[in-house]
């Protein structure tokens, strides 16, 4: 995110969508929904899925810089010994501003936040069977909503 106003950035996180490439469920699109809504497939046995990016840490970076940071993120995540890691991305509703991410299963919230902070990120997404959350990496706030998942066709 690159907006100067922290409240504008926080709102953009709350409104963001995610896409996850799951090995058996396919390409999933996750959208925030009203609290209490959990509509669509959720990965069996996943517990919590943490979406972490290394892209654009409060400032825009070049595609090359973001690609390098993503590979560093992949290495850092693997050292945390997750049970599963899936390719993912987060972006705005129009899918215009998109940041390559990883969906990580089998780690704790503290580890996910530590990894995100090491890449200067402000927030992560936490997807569970019951909720979709935006969690500030400094621990200052959390926004919880429901979620709606659809399967995207891949061509």
QUIQUI-V528162 format. One record per helix or strand of 2 or more residues. SS is the DSSP state (alpha for helix, beta for strand). FROM is the first residue (numbers start at 1). TO is the last residue. Records with the same first field share a line. If there is no record, write none. Layout:
SS=FROM-TO / FROM-TO
This chain:
alpha=6-15 / 63-79 / 109-118
beta=17-22 / 26-33 / 38-39 / 48-53 / 84-91 / 98-105 / 123-128 / 132-136 / 142-152
